[in-house]
């Protein structure tokens, strides 16, 4: 677990102004294997909070 100081420093470097949650990252990881992505090919999905 990161210290509050390191979390704040990391959040300041991201356009969204916060660190992503594990659930947000997991959703992005699972998306390509889901039925919702059945028509998606050769995509790069950046999970970076707008960085």
TIFI-404693 format. One record per residue (C-alpha): x, y, z. Coordinates in Angstrom, 2 decimals. Layout:
N
node x:X	y:Y	z:Z
...
***
This chain:
51
node x:0.00	y:0.00	z:0.00
node x:1.28	y:3.45	z:-0.86
node x:1.67	y:6.13	z:1.75
node x:-0.74	y:9.08	z:1.56
node x:2.15	y:11.27	z:0.38
node x:2.97	y:8.95	z:-2.54
node x:-0.71	y:8.64	z:-3.44
node x:-1.04	y:12.43	z:-3.56
node x:2.09	y:12.72	z:-5.71
node x:0.79	y:10.08	z:-8.11
node x:-2.66	y:11.67	z:-8.28
node x:-1.12	y:15.04	z:-9.10
node x:0.55	y:13.50	z:-12.16
node x:-2.76	y:12.20	z:-13.59
node x:-5.16	y:14.40	z:-15.55
node x:-8.17	y:13.02	z:-13.60
node x:-6.48	y:14.19	z:-10.39
node x:-6.83	y:10.86	z:-8.64
node x:-5.48	y:7.34	z:-8.67
node x:-7.65	y:4.73	z:-10.41
node x:-9.44	y:2.15	z:-8.32
node x:-8.78	y:-1.57	z:-8.68
node x:-12.35	y:-1.95	z:-9.97
node x:-11.73	y:0.61	z:-12.73
node x:-8.60	y:-1.17	z:-13.88
node x:-10.27	y:-4.60	z:-13.68
node x:-13.17	y:-3.38	z:-15.84
node x:-10.73	y:-2.26	z:-18.52
node x:-8.86	y:-5.57	z:-18.38
node x:-12.05	y:-7.62	z:-18.66
node x:-13.64	y:-5.52	z:-21.43
node x:-11.79	y:-7.14	z:-24.39
node x:-13.03	y:-10.57	z:-23.31
node x:-16.62	y:-9.43	z:-22.86
node x:-19.53	y:-9.67	z:-25.32
node x:-19.56	y:-5.86	z:-25.49
node x:-16.24	y:-6.01	z:-27.34
node x:-17.39	y:-8.53	z:-29.95
node x:-16.95	y:-6.04	z:-32.82
node x:-13.71	y:-4.49	z:-31.55
node x:-10.45	y:-5.44	z:-33.26
node x:-6.86	y:-4.29	z:-32.78
node x:-7.55	y:-1.69	z:-30.11
node x:-5.16	y:-0.19	z:-27.59
node x:-6.93	y:0.72	z:-24.38
node x:-5.00	y:3.19	z:-22.23
node x:-6.01	y:2.96	z:-18.58
node x:-4.15	y:6.04	z:-17.42
node x:-6.72	y:8.56	z:-16.19
node x:-6.00	y:10.88	z:-19.08
node x:-2.24	y:10.99	z:-18.56
***
